[in-house]
Amino acid sequence: MRFLDLIQKAFDKVVKSPAMTLQLVIYLIVINFLTPYVFISEHKSVAIILICCIFLFSTAFISGWFQVVKEFTKKDLMGEFKIPILLEGIGKNFLSTLIASLIYLGFLALSLYLASLVAQLLFGNMNFLVQDLRTIPQNPSAYFEYIKNLPVDKLYIIYGWQVCFIISSAIFNFLFMFYFPTLISDTTKCQFLRPFKAFYKSLCFTFKNFFMSLGLYLFIHIIYISLGVFRAVLMSFIGKVAALGAVISMIYLVAYIYFICFIVMLLFYYYEEKNSCSNGSDCIGQNENGDIISKED
């Protein structure tokens, strides 16, 4: 499949699947309602319990929502909310998604730790920054003024650490790009073993389709950076007008939600298309709408 065709078909799937976007919006509303209670809680134990509840709720939603996305890659379900598929996905994938999320977070922490070791070895430590941040006022203008007045040698350390973390995050995100599409598509019955098998299979898939995976990765990040730059430029011009600033923020939020849906659909669609058509006897092809069809359908 050509790169532009893949992008077009993934975009069409998102446009024709409003239920998928609506489910994500409802989830974000719930999370936005629960998260402030973590910070205003007076007891650490209550905050920890809330964090665990949010994590488990997010895992349940992801395990079901990804199943919905997978179904949308196969056929258009326009106008259908598909709660049964969401609940079926939670039942089928919750435990494996929970373990996979812990694996994901564990490797993320490891990558950041290794990045900090490399940064400290190459550029030195940043203890001065931690100490200085405690003494300056907590507002953006104060931070900007602080950075502006730093000597060159300290700026060199800060920028060096940033580069190390950016490189580490880029490598991590590239390697785990197809982890969850692989996890949801894996047919291993044991949910405990599925995340470990999916981890290996996702790495094999990424390197087997290296250039296409790299192209998708760069494309995703170009869009993400473009959205941020576009919002920053608009806010710099009209941010002083409160009403217009609120409108721009709302437009950006809607665009960002559709961006998430598009990226998830793009990765799932590409994985399903390649995985289905690499199974010879299990793949027939695609219909005129670009839906993946197999002999099971």
Disulfide bonds with the S-S distance in Angstrom:
none
